[in-house]
């Protein structure tokens, strides 16, 4: 009888193991760092206060007393958990209230709340698509979108990031695939911080008869007059078929939602496995999201939106003046430019990026690191992001540290081993 291959062998021999072990040996692993207190613009991390430039808490609402009180009220009323799926015993009046307010905010017929943003993408895309259908994705789309397509066993036709000519080529090819066609793009791309050219994407989808879904995870609570995302900012909210959003960024909680036509949302309620067979979010998370949403929709929310974008411009300008390679602003149809709260600094080499991150960290600044395969080979970057609650002295100090680290690091990266 043949002896099967040990399934665990891949864990002992994977191609990143040497690099991972070297990073651990020299305390250069930039992941799983401990946050020991509330993650505001200054956070206690591993025994020291550090300026946080590595959070998606764009409006700083995780520390807002009204949001925390909304979470407490939900906790006190419903307990710590609902012990069942939304489909069975996990739906509360809070869920329905949140869905009504989300639909009204997004200007859509209906909305459906999921336990996680990842599940919102998986639950929507994998339910709507089948093996006979085609999905067309930007190469920069979030991993949850690609996982959803795999689960649906649909044909996937990726196109190069924000290349409209490549998108059109994929749409043309999809015409002979049979089945339906869904184009899925991020409104704001989570690593690059740039926007999808949504007006042109909408026009191409109309021309070729494809449906369009926009992942607004990093756009809701940040962009547009009402804060509903890139689709609103670019004037095409009414032309996008489905929009997805999360609570784990500006809405200061955890979860996600899909907004769209009532018949599609109702179909997802009774067909989406990621919705039907996942435990409902803990009540405190739902309460916090609802509390944050109400702040965002107020006049105060509009002030927070303006503040976070102003901070993004300030940090972007400062890094650029120091000679760092930062992503160019997105030019809007009216000629104005927008810089999202995600301000990546391109370093290039993986090891140099890790060394840069560690030097920042030791000097009291925390940022994120994106390495291959999260970014293309040779495209390692430091992903910085700002909050509305960052003060200028926070950003000025961070810029000073960036300048000091840039001057102190060797030009050549240190090899693994």
C-alpha positions as CSV (number, residue, x, y, z in Angstrom):
1,X,0.0,0.0,0.0
2,X,1.3,3.4,-0.9
3,X,2.2,5.7,2.0
4,X,0.5,9.1,1.5
5,X,2.4,12.4,1.6
6,X,2.4,14.0,5.0
7,X,-0.1,16.8,4.7
8,X,1.8,18.9,7.2
9,X,5.0,18.8,5.2
10,X,4.1,22.1,3.5
11,X,4.2,23.7,7.0
12,X,7.8,22.6,7.5
13,X,9.1,23.5,4.0
14,X,7.1,26.4,2.7
15,X,9.0,29.0,0.6
16,X,8.8,31.8,3.2
17,X,10.1,29.7,6.1
18,X,13.7,30.8,6.0
19,X,12.7,34.5,5.8
20,X,10.2,34.1,8.6
21,X,12.7,32.3,10.9
22,X,15.3,35.0,10.2
23,X,12.8,37.8,11.0
24,X,11.8,36.1,14.3
25,X,15.5,35.5,15.3
26,X,16.3,39.2,14.9
27,X,12.9,40.5,16.3
28,X,12.0,41.9,12.8
29,X,8.6,40.3,12.5
30,X,6.2,43.2,11.9
31,X,3.0,41.2,12.5
32,X,1.1,40.1,15.6
33,X,2.5,43.0,17.7
34,X,0.6,43.5,21.0
35,X,-1.8,46.5,21.4
36,X,-2.3,46.9,25.1
37,X,-4.8,49.7,25.3
38,X,-7.3,51.6,23.2
39,X,-6.0,52.0,19.7
40,X,-6.2,55.8,19.3
41,X,-3.7,58.1,17.5
42,X,-1.3,57.2,20.3
43,X,-1.4,53.5,21.4
44,X,0.3,51.5,24.1
45,X,2.1,48.7,22.2
46,X,4.4,46.3,24.0
47,X,5.1,48.5,26.9
48,X,5.5,51.8,25.1
49,X,3.3,54.5,23.7
50,X,3.7,54.8,19.9
51,X,2.2,57.1,17.3
52,X,-0.3,54.9,15.4
53,X,0.0,55.2,11.6
54,X,-1.1,51.6,11.1
55,X,-4.8,51.6,11.9
56,X,-8.1,51.7,9.9
57,X,-9.8,53.7,12.7
58,X,-10.1,56.5,10.3
59,X,-12.5,58.7,12.2
60,X,-11.1,57.8,15.7
61,X,-14.6,56.7,16.8
62,X,-13.4,53.5,18.7
63,X,-12.7,55.9,21.6
64,X,-15.8,58.0,21.3
65,X,-17.8,57.7,24.5
66,X,-21.2,57.7,22.7
67,X,-20.0,54.7,20.6
68,X,-18.8,52.9,23.7
69,X,-22.1,53.6,25.4
70,X,-24.1,52.2,22.5
71,X,-22.0,49.0,22.8
72,X,-22.7,48.9,26.6
73,X,-26.4,49.4,26.1
74,X,-26.5,46.5,23.6
75,X,-24.4,44.3,25.9
76,X,-26.6,45.1,28.9
77,X,-29.9,44.4,27.0
78,X,-28.9,41.3,24.9
79,X,-25.9,39.8,26.8
80,X,-22.5,38.9,25.4
81,X,-23.7,36.8,22.5
82,X,-26.7,35.6,20.5
83,X,-25.5,32.0,20.2
84,X,-27.0,31.4,16.8
85,X,-27.1,32.6,13.2
86,X,-29.0,35.6,11.9
87,X,-31.1,33.0,10.0
88,X,-32.2,31.2,13.2
89,X,-32.2,33.0,16.5
90,X,-29.5,35.7,16.0
91,X,-31.5,38.6,14.5
92,X,-32.4,41.4,16.9
93,X,-34.2,44.7,16.5
94,X,-30.8,46.3,16.6
95,X,-29.8,44.4,13.4
96,X,-33.0,45.6,11.6
97,X,-32.5,49.1,12.8
98,X,-28.9,49.1,11.6
99,X,-29.9,47.7,8.2
100,X,-32.6,50.3,7.7
101,X,-30.3,53.2,8.5
102,X,-27.5,51.7,6.3
103,X,-29.9,51.4,3.3
104,X,-31.1,55.0,3.9
105,X,-27.5,56.3,4.2
106,X,-26.3,54.4,1.1
107,X,-29.4,55.4,-0.9
108,X,-30.2,51.8,-1.7
109,X,-33.4,49.8,-1.4
110,X,-32.1,47.5,1.3
111,X,-29.1,46.3,3.2
112,X,-28.0,43.1,4.9
113,X,-25.6,43.0,7.8
114,X,-23.0,40.2,8.1
115,X,-20.8,39.2,11.0
116,X,-17.6,40.2,9.2
117,X,-16.6,42.2,6.2
118,X,-14.9,39.1,4.7
119,X,-18.2,37.2,5.1
120,X,-20.1,40.0,3.4
121,X,-18.0,39.7,0.2
122,X,-17.9,35.9,0.3
123,X,-21.6,35.7,1.1
124,X,-22.6,38.0,-1.7
125,X,-20.3,36.9,-4.5
126,X,-20.3,33.2,-3.9
127,X,-24.1,33.2,-3.7
128,X,-24.8,35.2,-6.8
129,X,-22.2,33.5,-9.0
130,X,-22.1,29.9,-10.2
131,X,-19.8,27.8,-12.4
132,X,-21.5,29.1,-15.5
133,X,-20.8,32.8,-14.6
134,X,-17.8,35.1,-15.0
135,X,-16.4,37.6,-12.6
136,X,-13.9,40.3,-13.6
137,X,-11.6,41.5,-10.9
138,X,-9.0,44.2,-10.5
139,X,-5.6,42.6,-9.6
140,X,-5.6,44.8,-6.5
141,X,-8.9,43.6,-5.2
142,X,-9.2,42.4,-1.6
143,X,-8.4,38.7,-0.9
144,X,-12.0,38.0,0.2
145,X,-13.2,38.8,-3.3
146,X,-10.9,36.3,-4.9
147,X,-11.8,33.7,-2.2
148,X,-15.5,34.2,-3.0
149,X,-14.9,33.6,-6.7
150,X,-13.1,30.4,-5.9
151,X,-15.9,29.2,-3.7
152,X,-18.4,29.9,-6.5
153,X,-16.3,28.0,-9.0
154,X,-17.0,30.8,-11.5
155,X,-14.7,31.8,-14.3
156,X,-12.4,34.6,-13.2
157,X,-10.9,37.1,-15.6
158,X,-8.5,39.4,-13.7
159,X,-7.2,42.7,-15.2
160,X,-4.2,44.8,-14.3
161,X,-4.8,47.3,-11.6
162,X,-6.9,50.2,-12.8
163,X,-6.2,49.5,-16.4
164,X,-9.4,50.3,-18.3
165,X,-8.1,48.9,-21.5
166,X,-7.5,45.5,-19.8
167,X,-11.0,45.7,-18.2
168,X,-12.6,46.2,-21.6
169,X,-10.7,43.3,-23.1
170,X,-11.9,41.1,-20.3
171,X,-15.5,42.3,-20.7
172,X,-15.3,41.5,-24.4
173,X,-14.0,38.0,-23.8
174,X,-16.6,37.4,-21.1
175,X,-19.3,37.9,-23.7
176,X,-18.7,34.5,-25.1
177,X,-18.4,32.7,-21.7
178,X,-22.1,32.2,-21.2
179,X,-23.8,33.0,-18.0
180,X,-23.8,36.3,-16.1
181,X,-20.9,38.7,-15.7
182,X,-20.0,40.6,-12.5
183,X,-17.3,43.2,-12.3
184,X,-15.9,43.7,-8.8
185,X,-13.5,46.5,-7.9
186,X,-12.4,48.1,-4.6
187,X,-13.6,51.7,-4.3
188,X,-10.4,52.5,-2.4
189,X,-7.6,49.9,-2.7
190,X,-6.5,48.9,0.7
191,X,-2.7,48.8,0.0
192,X,-2.3,51.5,-2.6
193,X,-4.8,53.9,-1.2
194,X,-5.9,54.9,-4.7
195,X,-9.4,55.0,-6.2
196,X,-10.9,52.9,-8.9
197,X,-11.9,55.0,-12.0
198,X,-15.5,54.3,-11.3
199,X,-17.2,56.6,-13.9
200,X,-15.3,54.8,-16.7
201,X,-15.9,51.4,-15.1
202,X,-19.6,52.1,-14.9
203,X,-19.7,53.1,-18.6
204,X,-17.9,49.9,-19.7
205,X,-20.2,47.7,-17.6
206,X,-23.2,49.3,-19.2
207,X,-21.8,48.9,-22.7
208,X,-21.1,45.2,-22.2
209,X,-24.2,44.4,-20.1
210,X,-22.3,43.5,-16.9
211,X,-23.3,44.1,-13.3
212,X,-21.0,46.1,-11.0
213,X,-20.1,45.6,-7.4
214,X,-17.9,48.0,-5.5
215,X,-16.1,47.1,-2.3
216,X,-16.3,50.3,-0.2
217,X,-14.6,48.9,2.9
218,X,-12.1,51.7,3.0
219,X,-14.4,54.3,1.5
220,X,-17.4,54.3,3.8
221,X,-17.1,56.9,6.5
222,X,-14.3,58.6,4.6
223,X,-15.3,59.8,1.1
224,X,-18.2,61.7,-0.4
225,X,-20.3,64.5,1.0
226,X,-22.3,62.0,3.1
227,X,-19.4,59.7,3.7
228,X,-20.8,56.7,1.8
229,X,-17.6,56.1,-0.2
230,X,-15.8,56.4,-3.5
231,X,-19.0,55.8,-5.5
232,X,-20.6,58.9,-4.0
233,X,-17.4,60.9,-4.3
234,X,-17.1,60.1,-8.1
235,X,-20.9,60.7,-8.7
236,X,-21.9,57.1,-9.7
237,X,-23.5,55.8,-6.5
238,X,-26.8,55.4,-8.3
239,X,-25.1,53.4,-11.1
240,X,-23.4,50.8,-9.0
241,X,-25.5,47.6,-8.6
242,X,-24.1,46.5,-5.2
243,X,-21.9,48.1,-2.6
244,X,-20.2,46.4,0.2
245,X,-18.9,48.1,3.4
246,X,-17.4,47.2,6.7
247,X,-17.7,48.3,10.3
248,X,-14.1,47.6,11.2
249,X,-12.8,50.9,9.8
250,X,-14.6,54.2,10.2
251,X,-17.6,52.6,11.9
252,X,-15.5,51.6,14.9
253,X,-16.8,48.0,15.3
254,X,-16.6,44.7,13.5
255,X,-18.9,43.3,10.7
256,X,-19.9,44.2,7.2
257,X,-22.9,44.8,4.9
258,X,-24.2,44.6,1.4
259,X,-26.4,47.4,0.1
260,X,-28.4,47.0,-3.1
261,X,-31.8,46.1,-4.7
262,X,-34.3,44.6,-2.4
263,X,-34.8,41.4,-4.4
264,X,-31.0,40.7,-4.4
265,X,-30.7,41.4,-0.6
266,X,-33.8,39.2,0.1
267,X,-32.2,36.4,-2.1
268,X,-29.0,36.7,0.0
269,X,-31.0,36.4,3.2
270,X,-32.2,32.9,2.3
271,X,-29.4,31.6,0.1
272,X,-26.1,33.0,1.4
273,X,-24.3,30.3,3.3
274,X,-21.9,32.8,4.8
275,X,-24.9,34.6,6.3
276,X,-27.1,31.6,7.2
277,X,-24.4,29.4,8.8
278,X,-22.4,32.0,10.7
279,X,-23.2,33.1,14.3
280,X,-24.6,36.5,14.6
281,X,-22.3,39.3,15.6
282,X,-22.1,40.0,19.3
283,X,-24.7,42.6,20.3
284,X,-22.0,45.1,21.5
285,X,-20.5,45.1,17.9
286,X,-23.9,45.8,16.3
287,X,-24.7,48.6,18.9
288,X,-21.3,50.2,18.4
289,X,-21.7,50.2,14.6
290,X,-25.1,51.8,14.9
291,X,-23.8,54.5,17.3
292,X,-20.9,55.3,15.0
293,X,-23.1,55.5,11.9
294,X,-25.3,58.1,13.6
295,X,-22.3,60.2,14.4
296,X,-21.0,60.0,10.8
297,X,-24.4,61.1,9.5
298,X,-24.5,64.2,11.7
299,X,-22.8,67.5,11.1
300,X,-20.1,66.4,13.5
301,X,-19.5,63.5,11.2
302,X,-18.9,65.8,8.2
303,X,-16.3,67.7,10.2
304,X,-14.5,64.4,11.0
305,X,-14.5,63.5,7.3
306,X,-12.9,66.8,6.5
307,X,-10.3,66.4,9.3
308,X,-9.2,62.9,8.3
309,X,-8.7,64.0,4.6
310,X,-6.8,67.1,5.7
311,X,-4.5,64.9,7.8
312,X,-4.0,62.6,4.8
313,X,-3.0,65.6,2.6
314,X,-0.6,66.9,5.4
315,X,1.2,63.5,5.8
316,X,1.3,62.9,2.1
317,X,2.9,66.3,1.4
318,X,5.4,65.9,4.3
319,X,6.5,62.4,3.1
320,X,6.8,63.6,-0.5
321,X,8.9,66.6,0.5
322,X,11.3,64.3,2.4
323,X,11.8,62.4,-0.9
324,X,9.8,59.3,-0.3
325,X,7.9,57.6,-3.1
326,X,4.2,58.0,-2.3
327,X,1.2,57.2,-4.4
328,X,0.0,60.1,-6.5
329,X,-3.3,61.8,-5.7
330,X,-6.4,60.8,-7.6
331,X,-7.7,63.6,-9.9
332,X,-11.5,63.9,-9.8
333,X,-13.7,64.8,-12.8
334,X,-13.9,68.4,-11.6
335,X,-10.1,68.6,-11.6
336,X,-9.7,68.6,-7.9
337,X,-7.5,66.0,-6.2
338,X,-8.1,63.6,-3.3
339,X,-5.7,61.7,-1.1
340,X,-7.3,59.0,0.9
341,X,-6.3,58.2,4.5
342,X,-4.1,55.4,3.2
343,X,-0.7,56.9,2.4
344,X,1.7,54.1,1.3
345,X,5.4,54.7,1.1
346,X,7.1,52.5,-1.5
347,X,10.4,51.0,-0.2
348,X,10.9,48.2,-2.8
349,X,12.9,45.4,-1.3
350,X,11.2,43.2,1.3
351,X,14.0,43.2,3.8
352,X,14.7,46.9,3.6
353,X,11.0,47.5,4.2
354,X,11.1,45.3,7.3
355,X,14.2,47.1,8.6
356,X,12.6,50.4,8.0
357,X,9.5,49.3,9.9
358,X,11.5,48.1,12.8
359,X,13.5,51.4,13.0
360,X,10.2,53.3,13.0
361,X,8.8,51.1,15.6
362,X,11.8,51.4,17.9
363,X,11.6,55.2,17.5
364,X,7.9,55.2,18.5
365,X,6.0,55.1,15.3
366,X,3.9,52.1,14.2
367,X,3.1,51.6,10.6
368,X,2.0,48.5,8.5
369,X,4.3,46.6,6.2
370,X,3.1,45.0,2.9
371,X,5.4,42.4,1.4
372,X,5.2,40.0,-1.6
373,X,2.7,38.4,-2.3
374,X,0.4,41.1,-0.8
375,X,2.2,43.5,-3.3
376,X,4.2,42.7,-6.5
377,X,7.8,41.6,-6.1
378,X,10.0,44.5,-5.6
379,X,7.1,46.6,-4.5
380,X,7.3,46.3,-0.7
381,X,5.8,49.3,1.1
382,X,5.1,50.9,4.4
383,X,1.3,51.4,4.6
384,X,0.7,54.5,6.7
385,X,-2.8,55.7,7.5
386,X,-4.2,58.6,9.4
387,X,-7.1,59.3,11.7
388,X,-9.3,62.4,12.2
389,X,-8.0,62.4,15.8
390,X,-4.4,62.7,14.8
391,X,-3.1,66.2,15.8
392,X,-0.4,68.0,13.9
393,X,2.2,67.4,16.5
394,X,1.6,63.6,16.1
395,X,2.1,63.8,12.3
396,X,5.1,66.2,12.6
397,X,6.8,63.8,15.1
398,X,6.1,60.9,12.7
399,X,7.7,62.8,9.8
400,X,10.8,63.6,11.9
401,X,11.2,59.9,12.6
402,X,10.8,59.0,9.0
403,X,13.5,61.4,8.1
404,X,15.8,60.1,10.8
405,X,15.3,56.5,9.7
406,X,15.8,57.3,6.1
407,X,19.2,58.8,6.9
408,X,20.3,56.0,9.2
409,X,19.5,52.9,7.2
410,X,22.0,51.3,4.8
411,X,21.2,51.5,1.1
412,X,21.6,47.7,0.7
413,X,19.2,45.4,2.5
414,X,20.4,42.8,4.9
415,X,19.9,39.2,3.5
416,X,18.1,36.5,5.3
417,X,20.1,34.0,7.4
